[in-house]
Amino acid sequence: VHQSAFPQGAGAEAGDSQHEVRG
């Protein structure tokens, strides 16, 4: 879900939660 909001976030693949903050 978060991937859509922050596709450029590298953490998206690793973890939606982590990526959400990093993105």
matplotlib code that plots the C-alpha trace (Angstrom):
import matplotlib.pyplot as plt

x = [0.0, 2.7, 4.7, 2.1, 2.6, 6.4, 7.6, 11.1, 11.5, 14.1, 12.6, 9.3, 10.6, 12.2, 9.3, 6.3, 6.5, 10.2, 9.9, 7.0, 9.3, 12.3, 10.4]
y = [0.0, 2.4, 1.5, 3.4, 6.5, 6.3, 4.2, 5.8, 4.4, 1.6, 0.2, -0.4, -3.8, -4.6, -3.4, -1.2, 0.1, 1.0, 2.4, 4.6, 6.5, 6.5, 7.5]
z = [0.0, 1.0, -2.1, -4.2, -2.0, -2.0, -5.0, -4.8, -1.3, -1.4, 1.9, 0.0, -1.0, 2.3, 4.5, 4.0, 7.5, 7.3, 3.8, 4.8, 7.2, 5.0, 1.9]

ax = plt.figure().add_subplot(projection="3d")
ax.plot(x, y, z, "-o")
ax.set_aspect("equal")
plt.show()
